[in-house]
Amino acid sequence: MNKNIIVFILASLILTAVASATVYETNKVYDGDTDNEISGVSVIGFVCNNDACTSNTRLWANTLSTGRDNEIILQYPTDLKSDYGYLVYFFKPGYVPYKVSSDWNGEGNVGPYNNYLYKIDDGSAPIEDFQLSKTQVETNEQVTVTAKILSPRVNSDDIEFIPAQLKNDYYSDKVKVTLYVNQQAKEIKNINMPWDTEQNVEFTYTPTDAGTYSIQIQTVITDSKFSDPYIKTEGAQLNVDEEANPEPIDTTAPLITIVSPEDREYDTDSINFEITANENLHDAWFVIDGDTTQMNRISNARFSEELALEDGDYEVEFYAEDIAGNIGRRTIEFSIDSDNEDEDDDDSSSNHRVKYVEDKYYQNKYFDQFDKTESVTSVNKEIKQKSNLCDNEFYWIVSIILVISIIDLIALIFVMRKR
């Protein structure tokens, strides 16, 4: 025989032996209700380290899935990884997972095997311990509604190990819980319930009118693993009386009093904005030149804020919001001319004396000798006459003194010559 042919045969045998060093298990998955093949089924496997497989490791590093022809081939190690064998899970959204135990080892092919995924025909989330905090209330008095919801499924097979990857979506069921008042839905809670669990739910409701109310809690499974779930309902009657002294609703806007600024011209560019109100305020602000400025709280009904502005005319809109949310508004106009300062009085002016004469205070204090009924003109004339008289007396006195001095000088000269 040709040596090359012998080498080829030996190589083929070796490759075949290597390829057959594990167990290959062929699987197909079917819908248990329709008996149709299912695509897109995932498979996850675990090596069990105890009887319940609560201690385990992954059998395959990745999650496997059906491929061509809706078929999946699982490959098991030649040597059994654990004396407790393996757990393998087949799962797909909308179906209850299928779990199988396995202890394949050695080499070769096994199967094919058919696996079935099912939906649950019916089911419900039972309601227990339904309660109203009160069965007799007044209008606008809050009522608390509580109940305990039981999961739709129990762990009938006493499965101790549920993979974390499957717990929330496959070994739990979604339930919608609704509060109904007189057959009208008021509030909805969506909960996810693992097997053999219960959850407490709580709703609140405040009736505004007197009368008799039907209060109910309703549950329905919304999970697609259930083909025909049915509704559970529990309820009680609530009697509502008119409130004895209903609190009036505040719909009146607060009344604003503008403390500052005033309706006038200011000669400073720093303006204080301040308001008060006839009731406690939640907030206050003003709008000027399109800009909104929040005001600082001085007291519950008093707010202020200081702002620097340029010269010009302004209109400011004040807003005040009370505790009930009502908003009052008030507007004022003012102007700023920071260059307009009062000129000082000129004490040296010719009218200075007249100003004092015209002032009643000074007339009374310094000019009592004048008749209070005299006009300012007559007063001025008398002041001028007295001033002229004083000037004439001064000239006469000076003249007399000069004459006497001249006579004394002449006499002295005469005496000196005689000697």
C-alpha positions as CSV (number, residue, x, y, z in Angstrom):
1,M,0.0,0.0,0.0
2,N,1.2,3.5,-0.8
3,K,3.0,4.9,2.2
4,N,1.2,8.3,1.8
5,I,-2.2,6.6,1.9
6,I,-1.3,4.8,5.1
7,V,-0.2,8.0,6.7
8,F,-3.5,9.7,5.7
9,I,-5.6,6.9,7.1
10,L,-3.7,7.0,10.4
11,A,-4.1,10.8,10.7
12,S,-7.8,10.5,10.0
13,L,-8.2,7.8,12.7
14,I,-6.3,10.0,15.2
15,L,-8.5,13.1,14.4
16,T,-11.6,11.0,14.7
17,A,-10.4,9.7,18.1
18,V,-9.7,13.2,19.3
19,A,-13.1,14.5,18.1
20,S,-14.9,11.6,19.8
21,A,-13.2,12.3,23.2
22,T,-16.5,13.9,24.5
23,V,-20.2,13.2,24.6
24,Y,-22.3,15.1,22.1
25,E,-26.1,15.4,22.9
26,T,-28.5,16.5,20.2
27,N,-31.6,18.4,21.3
28,K,-34.6,19.9,19.8
29,V,-37.1,22.1,21.7
30,Y,-40.9,22.2,21.1
31,D,-43.9,24.2,22.3
32,G,-45.7,21.8,24.6
33,D,-49.1,23.2,23.6
34,T,-48.7,23.3,19.8
35,D,-46.0,20.7,19.4
36,N,-44.2,23.1,17.1
37,E,-40.4,23.5,17.1
38,I,-39.2,26.6,19.0
39,S,-36.3,28.8,17.8
40,G,-34.2,31.1,20.0
41,V,-34.1,28.8,23.0
42,S,-31.2,29.4,25.4
43,V,-29.4,26.7,27.5
44,I,-27.3,27.1,30.6
45,G,-25.6,24.3,32.5
46,F,-24.1,23.9,36.0
47,V,-21.7,21.4,37.7
48,C,-23.3,20.4,41.0
49,N,-21.1,20.1,44.1
50,N,-23.9,18.8,46.4
51,D,-27.2,17.0,46.1
52,A,-29.3,20.2,45.8
53,C,-26.8,21.8,43.5
54,T,-26.8,24.9,45.7
55,S,-23.0,24.7,45.5
56,N,-22.1,24.7,41.8
57,T,-19.9,26.0,39.0
58,R,-20.7,26.8,35.4
59,L,-20.6,23.8,33.0
60,W,-20.2,25.9,29.9
61,A,-18.6,29.3,30.0
62,N,-21.3,30.9,27.8
63,T,-25.0,30.6,27.5
64,L,-25.8,28.4,24.5
65,S,-28.8,28.7,22.1
66,T,-30.5,26.8,19.3
67,G,-29.0,27.3,15.9
68,R,-29.6,25.8,12.5
69,D,-32.8,23.7,12.2
70,N,-33.8,24.8,15.7
71,E,-31.4,22.2,17.0
72,I,-28.7,22.5,19.8
73,I,-25.9,20.1,20.4
74,L,-24.6,20.0,24.0
75,Q,-21.0,18.8,24.6
76,Y,-20.3,17.1,27.9
77,P,-16.7,16.4,29.2
78,T,-15.2,13.0,28.8
79,D,-14.6,12.8,32.6
80,L,-17.5,13.5,34.9
81,K,-16.8,16.8,36.7
82,S,-18.6,15.9,39.8
83,D,-20.2,12.8,41.4
84,Y,-23.4,14.9,41.7
85,G,-23.7,15.4,38.0
86,Y,-25.1,18.4,36.1
87,L,-28.2,20.6,35.9
88,V,-29.2,21.9,32.5
89,Y,-31.9,24.6,32.0
90,F,-33.7,25.3,28.7
91,F,-35.5,28.7,28.7
92,K,-37.1,31.3,26.4
93,P,-39.1,34.4,27.2
94,G,-42.8,33.7,27.6
95,Y,-42.3,30.1,28.7
96,V,-41.7,28.2,31.9
97,P,-38.1,26.9,32.0
98,Y,-37.4,23.2,31.5
99,K,-34.8,21.7,33.9
100,V,-33.0,18.3,33.3
101,S,-30.4,16.4,35.2
102,S,-27.5,14.8,33.4
103,D,-24.3,12.8,34.1
104,W,-23.0,12.1,30.6
105,N,-19.3,11.3,30.3
106,G,-17.0,9.4,28.0
107,E,-17.2,9.8,24.3
108,G,-19.7,9.5,21.4
109,N,-23.1,10.8,20.4
110,V,-26.4,10.5,22.2
111,G,-29.8,11.7,21.3
112,P,-31.6,13.2,19.7
113,Y,-33.7,14.3,22.6
114,N,-36.9,16.3,22.5
115,N,-37.5,19.0,25.2
116,Y,-40.8,20.9,25.7
117,L,-41.4,24.4,27.0
118,Y,-44.9,25.2,28.3
119,K,-47.1,28.2,29.2
120,I,-49.4,28.1,32.2
121,D,-53.1,27.8,31.2
122,D,-54.4,30.0,34.0
123,G,-53.4,31.4,37.3
124,S,-54.0,34.3,39.7
125,A,-52.4,36.4,42.4
126,P,-54.5,35.8,45.5
127,I,-55.3,38.8,47.8
128,E,-55.3,38.4,51.6
129,D,-55.7,40.7,54.6
130,F,-57.6,43.5,52.7
131,Q,-58.2,46.4,55.1
132,L,-59.4,50.0,55.1
133,S,-57.8,52.3,57.8
134,K,-61.4,53.7,58.4
135,T,-64.8,52.7,57.1
136,Q,-66.5,55.9,58.2
137,V,-64.8,59.3,57.4
138,E,-65.6,62.9,56.5
139,T,-65.0,64.5,53.2
140,N,-61.3,65.4,52.5
141,E,-60.2,62.8,55.1
142,Q,-57.6,60.4,53.8
143,V,-58.1,56.6,53.8
144,T,-55.4,54.0,53.6
145,V,-56.0,50.8,51.8
146,T,-53.7,47.8,52.4
147,A,-53.6,44.2,51.4
148,K,-51.2,41.2,51.1
149,I,-50.6,39.8,47.5
150,L,-49.5,36.2,47.1
151,S,-47.3,35.0,44.2
152,P,-49.1,33.2,41.4
153,R,-46.8,30.1,41.6
154,V,-45.5,28.0,44.4
155,N,-42.3,25.9,44.4
156,S,-44.2,22.6,44.1
157,D,-41.1,20.6,43.1
158,D,-39.1,22.0,46.1
159,I,-36.4,23.3,43.8
160,E,-33.5,24.5,46.0
161,F,-31.3,25.9,43.3
162,I,-32.7,28.6,41.0
163,P,-30.0,30.2,38.9
164,A,-29.6,33.9,39.5
165,Q,-29.7,34.5,35.7
166,L,-33.2,33.1,35.6
167,K,-34.7,34.2,38.9
168,N,-36.2,37.6,38.0
169,D,-37.6,36.8,34.5
170,Y,-38.3,33.0,34.6
171,Y,-38.9,32.0,38.2
172,S,-40.9,35.2,39.0
173,D,-44.2,36.5,37.6
174,K,-45.3,40.0,36.9
175,V,-48.6,41.1,38.6
176,K,-50.6,44.4,38.2
177,V,-52.3,45.6,41.3
178,T,-55.0,48.2,40.9
179,L,-57.0,50.3,43.3
180,Y,-60.6,50.8,42.2
181,V,-63.1,53.3,43.6
182,N,-66.7,52.9,42.4
183,Q,-65.4,50.7,39.5
184,Q,-62.9,53.4,38.4
185,A,-59.2,52.8,38.5
186,K,-57.4,55.3,40.7
187,E,-53.9,53.9,41.1
188,I,-51.8,51.0,39.7
189,K,-48.7,49.2,41.1
190,N,-46.7,46.7,39.0
191,I,-44.8,44.1,41.1
192,N,-42.6,41.1,40.2
193,M,-43.2,38.1,42.5
194,P,-40.8,35.2,42.8
195,W,-42.2,31.8,43.7
196,D,-43.6,31.3,47.2
197,T,-43.5,35.0,48.1
198,E,-45.9,37.6,49.3
199,Q,-45.9,41.4,49.1
200,N,-47.8,44.0,51.0
201,V,-49.3,46.8,49.0
202,E,-50.7,50.2,50.2
203,F,-52.8,52.8,48.5
204,T,-54.3,56.1,49.8
205,Y,-57.5,57.7,48.7
206,T,-59.2,61.0,49.8
207,P,-63.0,61.3,49.1
208,T,-64.2,64.9,48.3
209,D,-67.9,64.2,48.3
210,A,-70.2,62.6,50.8
211,G,-71.7,59.2,50.0
212,T,-71.1,55.5,49.9
213,Y,-67.9,54.3,48.1
214,S,-66.9,50.8,46.9
215,I,-63.2,50.4,47.5
216,Q,-61.5,47.4,45.8
217,I,-58.0,46.0,45.1
218,Q,-57.7,43.9,42.0
219,T,-54.8,41.7,40.8
220,V,-54.1,40.3,37.3
221,I,-51.0,38.5,36.0
222,T,-49.4,40.4,33.2
223,D,-46.6,37.9,32.6
224,S,-46.6,36.2,29.1
225,K,-45.8,32.8,30.7
226,F,-49.6,32.7,31.5
227,S,-51.9,32.0,28.6
228,D,-55.2,32.8,30.3
229,P,-54.8,34.4,33.8
230,Y,-57.8,35.4,35.7
231,I,-58.6,38.4,38.0
232,K,-58.7,38.4,41.8
233,T,-60.7,41.2,43.6
234,E,-61.2,42.1,47.3
235,G,-63.0,45.1,48.6
236,A,-65.1,46.9,51.3
237,Q,-67.5,49.7,51.6
238,L,-66.5,53.3,52.7
239,N,-69.1,55.7,54.1
240,V,-68.3,59.4,53.8
241,D,-70.1,62.2,55.7
242,E,-69.9,66.0,55.0
243,E,-67.1,67.6,56.8
244,A,-68.5,69.4,59.9
245,N,-66.5,72.6,59.5
246,P,-64.9,72.5,56.1
247,E,-61.8,74.7,55.9
248,P,-62.4,77.6,53.4
249,I,-60.3,77.5,50.4
250,D,-58.1,80.6,50.0
251,T,-58.5,82.1,46.5
252,T,-57.8,85.7,47.4
253,A,-54.5,87.3,46.2
254,P,-52.4,89.0,48.8
255,L,-52.7,92.9,49.0
256,I,-49.3,94.5,48.4
257,T,-48.2,97.8,50.0
258,I,-45.1,99.3,48.4
259,V,-42.8,100.8,51.0
260,S,-40.1,101.8,48.5
261,P,-39.5,103.2,45.9
262,E,-41.9,106.1,45.9
263,D,-43.4,107.8,42.8
264,R,-40.7,110.5,42.5
265,E,-37.2,111.3,41.2
266,Y,-34.2,110.0,43.1
267,D,-30.7,111.6,43.0
268,T,-29.0,108.3,43.9
269,D,-28.5,105.1,41.8
270,S,-28.9,102.8,44.8
271,I,-32.7,102.0,45.2
272,N,-34.2,100.0,48.0
273,F,-37.2,97.9,46.9
274,E,-39.4,96.9,49.8
275,I,-43.0,95.7,50.2
276,T,-45.4,94.4,52.9
277,A,-48.5,92.3,52.5
278,N,-51.7,91.8,54.5
279,E,-50.9,88.1,55.0
280,N,-48.0,85.6,55.3
281,L,-46.2,85.2,52.0
282,H,-44.5,82.2,50.5
283,D,-42.3,84.3,48.1
284,A,-42.0,87.8,46.6
285,W,-40.2,89.2,43.6
286,F,-40.2,92.2,41.3
287,V,-39.7,92.7,37.6
288,I,-37.9,95.8,36.2
289,D,-36.7,96.2,32.6
290,G,-37.7,92.6,31.9
291,D,-35.5,91.2,34.6
292,T,-36.9,89.3,37.6
293,T,-35.3,89.7,41.0
294,Q,-36.1,87.6,44.1
295,M,-36.6,89.6,47.3
296,N,-35.2,88.7,50.7
297,R,-37.5,87.8,53.5
298,I,-37.5,90.3,56.4
299,S,-40.6,88.7,58.1
300,N,-43.4,86.5,56.9
301,A,-45.2,89.5,55.3
302,R,-42.2,91.8,54.6
303,F,-39.6,91.5,51.8
304,S,-36.9,93.8,50.5
305,E,-34.0,94.0,48.1
306,E,-31.5,96.7,47.1
307,L,-30.5,97.3,43.5
308,A,-28.2,99.7,41.7
309,L,-29.7,101.3,38.6
310,E,-28.6,103.8,35.9
311,D,-30.3,107.2,35.4
312,G,-33.6,107.0,33.7
313,D,-37.3,106.4,34.0
314,Y,-38.5,103.1,35.5
315,E,-41.6,101.0,36.0
316,V,-41.4,98.2,38.6
317,E,-43.9,95.4,39.0
318,F,-44.0,93.7,42.4
319,Y,-45.4,90.2,42.9
320,A,-46.3,88.4,46.1
321,E,-47.3,84.8,46.4
322,D,-49.2,83.7,49.6
323,I,-49.2,80.3,51.2
324,A,-52.2,79.1,49.2
325,G,-50.4,79.9,45.9
326,N,-52.4,83.1,45.1
327,I,-50.3,85.8,43.5
328,G,-50.8,89.6,44.0
329,R,-49.4,92.3,41.7
330,R,-48.7,96.0,42.1
331,T,-46.9,98.6,39.9
332,I,-45.1,101.9,40.6
333,E,-43.1,104.3,38.5
334,F,-40.0,106.4,39.5
335,S,-37.0,108.0,38.0
336,I,-33.3,108.5,38.8
337,D,-31.1,111.6,38.1
338,S,-28.0,111.2,40.2
339,D,-26.6,114.5,38.9
340,N,-29.5,116.7,40.2
341,E,-28.2,118.0,43.6
342,D,-29.6,121.1,45.4
343,E,-27.4,124.1,45.1
344,D,-26.2,125.7,48.4
345,D,-27.8,129.0,49.5
346,D,-25.5,132.0,48.8
347,D,-25.2,133.9,52.1
348,S,-23.6,136.9,50.4
349,S,-26.5,137.5,48.0
350,S,-28.3,140.8,48.2
351,N,-31.5,138.9,49.1
352,H,-30.1,137.2,52.2
353,R,-31.5,139.8,54.6
354,V,-34.9,139.6,52.8
355,K,-35.1,135.8,53.1
356,Y,-34.8,136.1,56.9
357,V,-37.3,138.9,57.0
358,E,-39.8,136.9,55.0
359,D,-39.4,133.9,57.3
360,K,-42.0,134.2,60.1
361,Y,-39.6,132.6,62.6
362,Y,-37.0,135.3,62.1
363,Q,-39.6,138.0,61.9
364,N,-40.8,137.0,65.3
365,K,-37.4,136.5,66.8
366,Y,-35.4,139.5,65.5
367,F,-38.0,142.0,64.2
368,D,-40.5,142.2,67.0
369,Q,-40.3,146.0,66.7
370,F,-42.1,145.7,63.3
371,D,-45.8,145.3,63.0
372,K,-46.5,141.7,62.1
373,T,-49.0,142.9,59.5
374,E,-46.4,145.0,57.7
375,S,-45.4,143.8,54.3
376,V,-41.9,142.7,53.5
377,T,-41.4,145.9,51.4
378,S,-42.2,148.3,54.3
379,V,-40.0,146.3,56.6
380,N,-37.1,146.5,54.1
381,K,-37.7,150.4,53.7
382,E,-37.6,150.9,57.5
383,I,-34.4,148.8,57.7
384,K,-32.9,151.0,55.0
385,Q,-34.0,154.3,56.7
386,K,-32.5,153.2,60.0
387,S,-29.3,152.3,58.2
388,N,-29.0,155.7,56.6
389,L,-29.7,157.5,59.9
390,C,-26.9,155.6,61.6
391,D,-24.5,156.5,58.8
392,N,-25.3,160.3,59.2
393,E,-24.7,160.2,63.0
394,F,-21.3,158.6,62.3
395,Y,-20.2,161.4,60.0
396,W,-21.2,164.2,62.4
397,I,-19.2,162.6,65.3
398,V,-16.2,162.2,63.1
399,S,-16.4,165.8,61.9
400,I,-16.6,167.2,65.5
401,I,-13.6,165.2,66.5
402,L,-11.6,166.5,63.6
403,V,-12.6,170.2,64.3
404,I,-11.6,169.9,68.0
405,S,-8.3,168.3,67.0
406,I,-7.5,171.1,64.6
407,I,-8.3,173.8,67.2
408,D,-6.1,172.1,69.7
409,L,-3.3,171.9,67.2
410,I,-3.5,175.7,66.3
411,A,-3.5,176.6,70.0
412,L,-0.4,174.6,70.6
413,I,1.4,176.2,67.7
414,F,0.5,179.7,69.1
415,V,1.9,178.9,72.5
416,M,5.1,177.6,71.2
417,R,5.7,180.9,69.2
418,K,5.3,183.1,72.3
419,R,8.1,181.3,73.9
